[in-house]
Amino acid sequence: MSIEAGTLYIVATPLGNLGDITSRALEVLSGVDTIAAEDTRHSARLLQHYAISTPLIAVHEHNERQASGALIERLQAGESIALISDAGTPLISDPGYHLARAAHEAGVKLVPLPGPSALTTALSVSGLPTDHFCFEGFLPAKQGPRRKRLEALIAERRTLVFYEAPHRILDTLNDMRDTLGEARPIFLARELTKSFETLRLTTLAELCEWVAADPNQQRGECVLVLGGAEERPRDEAPPEEALRILSILREELPLKQAAALAAKISGEKKNALYKYALEMEKEER
């Protein structure tokens, strides 16, 4: 294929197995003037494997805003540039958004080269519904904001997909279990396409125990695919007295606090009352 001058190529690279790269991606990486990589040392190994000698420059989360201006100038001068991340499809919870946006605004041509993505790879093998899903990326690193975000997702019925770093995987799973319930189905995809790939579909309670018992499962990049909330049938609504208490408290307190206090008074589960209240709010809108 011919490389077009003044074009920014968004190129997907392998998650782990180097054989997953496309022939088109190899042609582009070999033919462009420059490759903008998230980590030049990491990407150098891929290029060396395929004997590609194209110059590398670093474009990562710490310098992307500053680097974008210079790259746009080079593109407008007729250079061709390929953007790659450490693994998978660029811009999916990876740097590149600012550069792509700047290219659009400057009238620079962008060409996407599809390929590996941890998001779709994990979904495809998860065994959970994929007709409707939402991608949450990385949850907040600190427990308080992380639990707050999970509480906001309690009533979400679509399959949820998260990325997580190895040093936070157990804390995140424990927060999911405590917030969303022990029985919620979850799929762990760890080290996708690599030698020690892990694929496991189970419940939050079981996965927390399993990962805690095996330090090897706390290493490498992880994708978590979480089953959505089940729709509560009308005949399984919380007892009328609990709902009456919740309704009174909702008039004076934020929804989360109202559900917590109603649970203490009625003896019902806080998560069940909070989820039901969220569903009622949706219907009232």
C-alpha positions in Angstrom: 0.0 0.0 0.0 1.1 3.6 -0.6 1.6 5.9 2.4 -0.1 9.2 2.0 1.8 12.4 2.9 0.5 14.5 5.7 -1.6 11.7 7.2 -1.9 10.5 10.8 -2.4 6.7 11.0 -4.0 5.3 14.1 -2.5 1.8 14.3 -3.6 -1.1 16.5 -0.8 -3.3 17.7 -0.8 -6.7 19.5 -1.9 -7.1 23.1 0.8 -9.7 23.7 1.1 -12.2 20.9 3.2 -10.5 18.2 1.5 -12.7 15.5 -1.7 -10.8 16.0 -0.5 -7.7 14.1 -2.0 -7.2 10.6 0.0 -7.0 7.4 -1.5 -3.6 6.8 -0.2 -2.3 10.1 3.3 -3.6 9.3 3.3 -1.8 6.0 2.2 1.5 7.6 4.8 1.2 10.4 7.5 0.5 7.9 6.5 3.3 5.5 5.6 6.3 7.6 8.2 9.0 8.4 7.7 8.7 12.2 6.0 6.5 14.8 4.6 8.3 17.8 4.6 5.7 20.6 3.3 5.7 24.2 6.5 4.1 25.4 9.4 4.1 22.9 11.3 1.4 24.8 8.3 -1.0 24.8 7.4 -0.4 21.1 11.1 -0.7 20.1 10.8 -4.5 20.8 7.9 -4.8 18.4 9.6 -2.9 15.7 12.9 -4.9 16.2 10.9 -8.2 15.9 9.7 -7.2 12.5 12.9 -5.4 11.4 11.2 -2.0 11.2 13.7 0.9 11.5 11.2 3.9 11.4 12.2 6.6 14.0 10.2 6.6 17.2 9.1 9.6 19.3 7.4 9.5 22.7 3.8 10.7 23.0 2.3 9.8 26.4 -0.1 11.2 28.9 2.5 13.6 30.4 3.6 15.3 27.2 0.7 14.7 24.7 -0.7 18.3 24.9 2.7 19.8 24.3 3.8 17.3 21.6 0.6 17.6 19.6 1.3 21.1 18.3 4.7 20.1 16.9 3.3 16.9 15.4 0.5 18.7 13.6 3.1 21.1 12.2 5.1 18.1 10.8 1.9 16.6 9.4 1.0 19.9 7.7 4.5 20.0 6.2 3.8 16.7 4.5 5.2 14.1 6.9 3.3 10.9 7.6 3.0 9.7 11.2 1.7 6.5 12.8 0.3 6.7 16.4 0.6 3.5 18.5 0.0 2.6 22.1 1.8 0.0 24.2 -0.7 -2.6 23.2 -4.1 -2.8 21.4 -6.0 0.0 19.8 -4.7 3.6 20.6 -7.0 6.0 22.5 -8.9 3.3 24.2 -7.9 4.3 27.8 -4.6 5.3 26.2 -3.1 8.6 25.2 -3.9 10.0 21.7 -7.1 11.9 22.2 -5.6 15.4 22.1 -3.5 14.6 19.0 -6.5 13.1 17.2 -8.7 16.1 18.1 -6.0 18.5 17.0 -5.6 16.7 13.7 -9.3 17.0 13.0 -9.3 20.7 13.9 -6.2 21.3 11.7 -7.8 19.5 8.7 -5.2 16.7 8.8 -6.3 13.4 7.4 -6.6 10.5 9.8 -6.7 6.9 8.8 -7.6 4.1 11.4 -6.1 0.7 11.1 -8.3 -1.7 13.1 -6.8 -4.6 15.0 -6.5 -6.0 18.6 -8.4 -4.4 21.5 -8.5 -5.7 25.0 -12.0 -4.4 25.3 -13.6 -6.4 22.5 -11.3 -9.4 23.0 -12.4 -9.8 26.6 -16.1 -9.3 25.7 -16.0 -11.9 22.9 -14.9 -14.7 25.2 -16.6 -13.6 28.5 -19.8 -15.6 28.2 -21.8 -12.5 29.3 -24.3 -10.5 27.1 -22.6 -8.3 24.5 -25.6 -6.9 22.7 -25.5 -3.9 25.1 -22.5 -3.0 27.1 -20.7 0.1 28.5 -17.0 0.7 28.9 -15.9 2.3 32.1 -12.2 2.2 31.6 -10.2 2.5 34.8 -12.0 3.1 38.1 -10.6 5.8 40.4 -7.4 4.6 42.2 -8.6 5.6 45.7 -11.2 3.5 47.5 -13.7 6.3 48.3 -14.2 7.6 44.8 -14.0 4.1 43.4 -16.9 2.9 45.6 -18.8 6.0 44.8 -18.5 5.3 41.1 -19.5 1.7 41.6 -22.6 2.7 43.7 -23.6 4.9 40.7 -23.6 1.7 38.6 -25.6 -0.5 40.9 -28.8 -0.4 38.7 -26.9 -0.4 35.3 -28.4 -3.4 33.4 -25.8 -3.4 30.6 -22.7 -5.5 30.8 -19.9 -3.4 32.2 -16.3 -3.5 31.2 -13.4 -2.2 33.2 -9.6 -2.1 32.9 -7.5 -2.5 36.0 -3.9 -2.4 37.0 -2.4 -5.5 38.8 -1.6 -3.7 42.0 -5.2 -2.6 42.4 -7.1 -5.7 41.1 -7.8 -7.3 44.5 -9.0 -4.0 46.1 -11.2 -3.3 43.1 -12.7 -6.8 43.2 -13.4 -6.5 47.0 -15.1 -3.1 46.4 -17.2 -4.5 43.6 -18.3 -7.4 45.8 -19.2 -5.2 48.8 -21.0 -2.6 46.6 -22.7 -4.8 43.9 -23.2 -8.0 45.8 -21.5 -11.4 46.1 -23.6 -13.2 43.5 -23.0 -10.8 40.5 -21.4 -12.6 37.6 -17.9 -11.4 36.6 -15.3 -12.5 34.0 -11.6 -12.0 34.5 -9.4 -11.7 31.5 -5.7 -11.3 32.5 -2.7 -11.1 30.3 -4.7 -11.5 27.1 -2.9 -13.5 24.4 0.2 -13.9 26.5 1.8 -17.0 27.9 0.1 -16.9 31.3 -3.4 -15.8 30.0 -6.2 -16.2 32.5 -9.9 -16.5 31.5 -12.4 -17.1 34.3 -16.1 -16.6 34.6 -17.5 -16.9 38.1 -19.1 -14.7 40.8 -17.7 -11.7 42.6 -17.5 -13.6 45.9 -15.6 -16.6 44.3 -13.3 -14.4 42.2 -12.3 -12.3 45.3 -11.3 -15.5 47.1 -9.5 -17.0 44.1 -7.4 -13.9 43.3 -6.5 -13.3 47.0 -5.3 -16.9 47.3 -3.1 -16.8 44.2 -0.5 -13.9 43.9 0.1 -14.8 40.3 -3.5 -13.6 39.5 -2.4 -10.2 40.9 0.1 -9.6 38.1 -0.3 -8.3 34.6 -3.0 -6.2 32.9 -6.6 -7.1 33.7 -10.0 -6.7 32.0 -13.1 -7.2 34.2 -16.4 -7.9 32.4 -19.2 -7.5 34.9 -22.7 -8.8 34.5 -25.4 -6.0 34.5 -28.0 -5.7 37.2 -31.0 -7.9 36.9 -34.3 -6.2 36.4 -36.4 -6.7 39.5 -39.8 -8.2 38.8 -42.6 -6.2 40.3 -43.5 -9.0 42.6 -40.0 -9.0 44.1 -40.0 -5.3 45.1 -38.9 -4.5 48.6 -41.6 -4.7 51.3 -44.1 -1.8 51.3 -43.0 -0.6 54.7 -39.4 -0.3 53.6 -40.5 1.6 50.5 -42.6 3.9 52.6 -39.7 4.7 54.8 -37.5 5.2 51.8 -40.0 7.5 50.2 -40.1 9.7 53.3 -36.4 9.9 53.6 -35.9 10.7 49.9 -37.8 14.0 50.5 -35.1 15.1 52.9 -31.9 13.3 52.1 -29.7 12.5 49.1 -30.7 9.1 47.5 -27.7 7.2 48.8 -28.1 8.4 52.4 -31.9 7.8 52.2 -31.3 4.2 51.1 -28.7 3.5 53.8 -30.9 4.9 56.6 -34.0 3.1 55.3 -32.1 -0.1 55.3 -31.1 0.4 59.0 -34.6 1.1 60.0 -36.3 -1.6 58.0 -33.7 -4.3 58.1 -33.7 -4.6 54.3 -30.4 -4.7 52.3 -29.1 -1.2 51.5 -28.1 -2.2 47.9 -31.5 -3.5 47.2 -33.2 -0.3 48.4 -30.7 1.9 46.6 -31.1 0.0 43.3 -34.9 0.1 43.6 -34.8 3.9 44.3 -32.7 4.4 41.2 -35.1 2.5 39.1 -38.0 4.5 40.4 -36.2 7.8 39.7 -35.7 6.7 36.1 -39.4 5.9 35.7 -40.3 9.3 37.3 -38.3 11.3 34.7 
